[in-house]
Amino acid sequence: MEQTDNFLDDFHWLMDVLQNIDVGLVVLDENYTIQLWNSFMQNHSASRPEAILGCNLFDTFPELPEDWFTRKAQSVFMLKNAAFTTWEQRPYLFKFENYRPVTGIAEFMYQNSTIIPLKNTRGEVKHICIIVYDVTEVAVNRLQIKKANEKLRHISRTDGLTGLLNRKTWEYDATKEFKCFERNPFKCSLIMFDIDHFKKINDGYGHPAGDEVIRQTAKTVLEQIREIDIAGRYGGEEFCIIMRNTDSDGASIVAERIRKAIEALDVCYEQHKIKFTISLGIADLTKNEKNLTQFIDNADKALYKAKQSGRNNTVIFQAS
C-alpha cells in the first residue's frame, strides 16, 4: 500500500512539474494527434486541454506548414534522434502573441523548439514530444542590434544630404569595378557632372536653398539610372556615376536624360522658384587607363570642355 502511495505521489509531482514548467510541452502520436498539452501551451494559445487533446495538430493549427513539420517529425520517429528548430530558421512553431512587457515591441512570441522521441518499453518510438521555448527577448535584442548595425553601415556609406554614396564609398566601389575590368574587360563608362553657377545659387538664395538644389539633383539622378549603376556625390555640387555594361554612347543617352530633367526642374524654396542647369563629362574605361584616377581625370577633362563650350551640355572624352 505504501509503495502504491509513493508511486501516486511521484506521479502527482511529475505531472505538476510538466504542467507548471516554463516551456511548452506537446506530445503527439504517429498520426499527429495531440496527447499532451501543458499549462504553458494552454495559457499562450487560450485553448484548454479538453478542446485540444485528441485533435489533429494540423487541423488545429493550420498555419503550421504540414510538409515542413512532418519531414522534421519523421526523422525523429525513424532515427530515434532529436530534431531542432531555431527562431532564425522559422520565427515560431505556434503563433502565440507576445505578452512580455520588456519585449512588447514584438508582435508574436519567437520560439526555439526541440522534437524528442519517446520510446516505449520495447524501445519503439510511437510518440514524440515537442518542447517549445520562449526566446522572444533574445530574438528581439539580436534583431535590434542587427538593425542598428545595418543603419550604421548605411550611414557610413552614404552622403547625409543626398542619400547617394559618399566619396569614400563611391571610390571603393569604383575601384572594385576597375579591378574587375583589368581581369576581364567589359563595357564601362563614367559620367561626371556638376551644377552650373552653383555659387550664385548659394549667394542669391542662401546655403539652405543650395542644399535643396543638391538634394533634388540627387533625387533626379536616382530616378534616371539603373540599380546596377554606381552613383555618388563626389564633393560639393559634383556628382559621378559608373555606368556598368554601358559605353560612352549609351552613357550619353542617360546623361542627356538627366540634363533635360534637371533643366525642366523647378526647385521651390520658401518663396523662391530656382531654375538651374548641369554640365556633364563622359569617359569610356579602356585598357589605356592605368588606374581609377586616370579614368576619373578623363571624365573631368570632358566636364571641363562642357563648361568651356557654354555649359548645360554633355561632352564625351576623346583621347588625343
C-alpha positions in Angstrom: 0.0 0.0 0.0 2.9 2.3 0.9 4.6 1.6 -2.4 1.4 2.5 -4.3 1.1 5.7 -2.3 4.7 6.6 -3.2 4.1 5.9 -6.8 1.0 8.1 -6.8 2.9 10.8 -5.0 5.8 10.6 -7.6 3.3 10.6 -10.4 1.5 13.6 -8.9 4.6 15.8 -8.6 5.8 14.7 -12.0 2.5 15.9 -13.6 2.8 19.1 -11.5 6.2 19.8 -13.0 5.0 19.0 -16.5 2.1 21.4 -16.1 4.0 24.3 -14.5 7.4 24.2 -16.2 8.0 27.4 -18.2 8.3 25.7 -21.6 5.6 24.3 -23.8 5.1 20.6 -23.9 3.1 18.8 -26.6 3.0 15.1 -27.1 1.9 13.7 -30.5 1.3 10.1 -31.7 2.2 8.8 -35.2 -1.0 10.3 -36.6 -0.1 13.7 -35.2 -2.9 13.5 -32.7 -2.3 15.7 -29.6 -1.9 13.6 -26.5 -0.5 16.2 -24.0 -1.0 19.9 -23.8 0.6 21.5 -20.8 -0.3 24.8 -19.0 2.3 26.8 -20.9 0.6 25.9 -24.2 -2.9 26.4 -22.7 -2.0 29.9 -21.4 -0.5 31.2 -24.6 -2.9 29.6 -27.0 -6.0 30.3 -24.9 -7.1 26.7 -25.7 -7.8 24.4 -22.8 -6.6 20.7 -22.9 -10.2 19.3 -23.3 -10.5 21.3 -26.6 -7.1 20.2 -27.9 -6.5 16.6 -26.7 -7.4 14.1 -29.3 -7.3 16.6 -32.2 -5.1 16.6 -35.2 -2.2 19.0 -34.9 -2.6 20.4 -38.4 -6.3 20.8 -38.3 -6.0 22.7 -35.0 -3.1 24.9 -36.2 -3.4 25.3 -40.0 -0.7 27.9 -40.0 1.9 25.2 -39.2 3.4 24.0 -42.5 2.5 20.3 -42.6 5.1 19.2 -45.2 7.9 21.0 -43.4 6.9 19.7 -39.9 6.3 16.1 -40.9 9.7 15.9 -42.5 11.2 17.0 -39.2 9.0 14.7 -37.2 9.5 11.6 -39.4 13.3 11.8 -38.9 12.6 11.7 -35.1 10.3 8.7 -35.4 12.6 6.8 -37.8 16.1 7.7 -36.5 15.1 8.0 -32.8 17.1 11.2 -32.5 16.0 14.7 -31.5 15.4 17.4 -34.1 15.7 21.2 -33.5 14.4 24.4 -34.9 15.5 27.9 -34.1 13.8 31.3 -34.5 16.3 32.3 -37.1 15.1 29.3 -39.3 11.5 29.9 -38.5 10.3 32.6 -36.1 7.8 30.4 -34.3 6.2 26.9 -34.4 3.0 28.0 -32.8 1.9 31.7 -33.4 1.4 33.0 -29.9 1.0 36.6 -29.0 3.8 38.2 -27.1 2.8 39.3 -23.6 6.2 40.2 -22.1 6.5 43.9 -21.2 10.2 44.1 -21.8 9.9 42.7 -25.4 6.5 44.3 -26.1 7.6 45.6 -29.5 7.4 42.0 -30.8 4.1 41.1 -32.4 4.5 37.4 -31.5 6.5 35.0 -29.4 9.8 34.0 -31.0 10.4 30.3 -30.3 13.1 27.7 -30.4 11.8 24.1 -30.4 13.1 20.6 -29.8 11.4 17.5 -31.0 12.4 14.4 -29.0 11.5 10.7 -29.5 9.5 9.0 -26.7 10.4 5.3 -26.5 8.0 2.7 -25.1 9.1 -0.3 -23.1 10.0 -2.2 -26.3 12.3 0.7 -27.5 9.8 1.7 -30.2 9.0 5.4 -30.9 5.3 5.7 -31.2 5.1 9.2 -29.8 7.2 12.4 -30.0 7.4 15.4 -27.7 7.7 19.0 -28.8 9.4 21.3 -26.4 8.7 25.0 -27.1 11.0 27.7 -25.6 10.1 31.4 -25.5 13.2 33.2 -26.8 11.5 36.5 -27.6 13.8 38.6 -25.5 16.9 37.1 -27.1 15.5 37.4 -30.6 14.3 41.0 -30.2 17.7 42.1 -28.8 19.6 40.4 -31.6 17.3 41.9 -34.3 17.6 45.3 -32.8 21.4 45.0 -32.8 21.3 43.8 -36.4 19.0 46.7 -37.4 21.3 49.2 -35.6 24.4 47.8 -37.4 22.6 48.0 -40.8 21.7 51.6 -40.1 25.3 52.4 -39.1 26.6 50.7 -42.2 24.2 52.7 -44.3 25.2 56.0 -42.6 28.9 55.2 -43.1 28.4 54.5 -46.8 26.0 57.3 -47.8 26.1 61.1 -48.1 23.8 62.5 -45.5 22.4 65.3 -47.7 21.7 63.3 -50.9 21.4 59.6 -49.9 23.9 58.8 -52.7 27.2 57.0 -51.9 29.7 59.3 -50.2 33.0 59.9 -52.0 35.0 57.3 -50.0 32.4 54.5 -50.6 32.0 55.5 -54.3 35.8 55.4 -54.8 35.9 52.0 -53.1 33.1 50.6 -55.3 34.6 52.2 -58.4 38.0 50.7 -57.6 36.4 47.2 -57.5 34.8 47.8 -60.9 38.2 48.9 -62.2 39.9 45.7 -60.9 37.2 43.6 -62.5 37.8 45.4 -65.8 41.5 44.6 -65.5 40.8 40.9 -65.1 38.1 40.7 -67.8 37.4 43.9 -69.8 33.8 44.9 -70.4 31.9 48.0 -71.4 32.1 50.6 -68.7 31.8 54.4 -68.6 31.8 57.2 -66.2 29.6 60.3 -66.1 30.8 63.3 -64.0 28.8 66.4 -63.7 28.3 69.5 -61.6 25.7 72.2 -61.1 26.3 75.3 -63.3 26.9 78.6 -61.4 26.2 76.9 -58.0 27.9 79.7 -56.1 25.3 82.2 -57.5 22.6 79.9 -56.1 24.2 79.9 -52.6 24.9 83.7 -52.8 21.5 84.6 -54.1 19.2 82.3 -52.2 21.3 81.1 -49.2 23.1 77.8 -48.4 19.9 76.0 -47.3 18.4 76.7 -50.7 21.7 75.4 -52.2 21.3 72.2 -50.1 17.8 71.7 -51.5 19.1 72.1 -55.1 21.7 69.4 -54.4 19.0 67.1 -52.8 16.7 67.5 -55.8 19.6 66.9 -58.2 20.5 63.6 -56.5 16.8 62.6 -56.5 16.6 63.2 -60.2 19.7 61.2 -60.8 18.3 58.2 -58.9 15.1 58.4 -61.0 17.1 58.2 -64.3 19.7 55.5 -63.6 19.5 51.7 -63.1 20.0 49.9 -59.8 23.3 48.4 -61.1 24.8 51.9 -61.7 27.1 53.4 -59.0 26.1 57.0 -58.2 27.9 59.1 -55.7 28.4 62.7 -54.5 32.0 63.4 -55.4 32.1 66.6 -53.5 30.2 69.9 -53.1 28.0 70.2 -56.2 29.9 67.5 -58.2 28.4 64.0 -58.9 29.7 60.9 -60.5 28.1 57.8 -62.0 29.7 54.5 -63.0 27.6 53.1 -65.8 28.0 49.3 -65.9 27.9 47.4 -69.2 27.5 50.7 -71.0 29.8 52.5 -73.4 30.1 56.3 -73.7 27.3 56.4 -76.4 24.9 54.7 -74.1 26.0 56.8 -71.2 25.4 60.0 -73.2 21.8 59.0 -73.6 21.4 58.7 -69.8 23.4 61.9 -69.3 21.2 63.8 -71.7 18.1 62.4 -69.9 19.4 63.7 -66.6 20.4 67.0 -68.1 17.0 67.7 -69.6 15.2 66.5 -66.4 17.3 69.0 -64.4 16.7 71.8 -66.8 13.0 71.3 -66.5 13.1 71.1 -62.7 11.7 73.8 -60.5 13.2 73.7 -57.0 10.9 75.6 -54.7 12.5 77.0 -51.5 10.5 79.4 -49.3 9.1 81.9 -51.8 11.6 81.2 -54.4 11.5 79.0 -57.5 15.0 78.1 -58.5 16.0 77.1 -62.1 19.4 75.7 -62.8 21.4 73.5 -65.2 24.2 71.0 -65.1 27.3 70.3 -67.3 28.4 66.7 -67.9 31.5 64.9 -69.0 31.7 61.2 -70.0 34.7 58.8 -70.4 35.0 55.2 -71.5 37.0 52.8 -69.5 39.7 51.3 -71.7 43.0 49.5 -71.4 44.8 52.8 -71.7 43.8 53.8 -68.2 46.4 52.6 -65.7 44.3 53.4 -62.6 41.0 54.8 -61.4 42.4 58.3 -61.0 43.2 58.4 -64.7 39.7 57.2 -65.6 38.2 60.0 -63.4 40.6 62.5 -64.8 39.4 61.7 -68.4 35.7 62.3 -67.4 36.7 65.5 -65.5 38.5 66.8 -68.7 35.3 66.2 -70.7 33.3 68.0 -68.0 35.7 71.0 -68.3 35.2 71.1 -72.0 31.4 71.1 -71.4 31.9 74.1 -69.2 34.0 75.9 -71.8 31.5 75.3 -74.6 28.7 77.1 -72.8 27.5 74.8 -70.0 24.2 72.8 -69.9 25.6 70.2 -72.3 27.3 66.8 -72.5 30.8 66.1 -73.8 32.4 62.7 -74.4 36.2 62.5 -73.7 38.3 61.9 -76.8 41.9 60.8 -76.3 44.3 63.0 -78.2 
